[in-house]
């Protein structure tokens, strides 16, 4: 282990385990609306030159936003910063 590391390996391991096992974030209504709006926007912008935007894309956005909330140790998925981070 490197003593000058900002985050020690053991701390990160415990942090990730805690986040995975204890955090089960739920989408707020604002997050749902934000995801729905961004998904609709993506669908309307697609054409024959872009990859298709499908229900799987929507599931991915929700999964990424939920993972971001877990990393923040939050019990709720919020439009800002979680959905915004998922869409970046």
Number of C-alpha atoms within 10 A of each C-alpha: 7 8 7 7 8 7 10 12 12 9 10 11 10 11 13 14 12 14 17 14 9 13 19 16 18 14 20 13 12 14 22 16 13 17 22 14 12 17 19 13 11 15 14 10 10 12 10 6 6 8 8 12 16 12 10 9 14 16 11 14 22 21 14 16 28 25 21 21 25 23 16 15 18 19 15 19 26 23 20 12 14 25 26 17 14 18 14 5
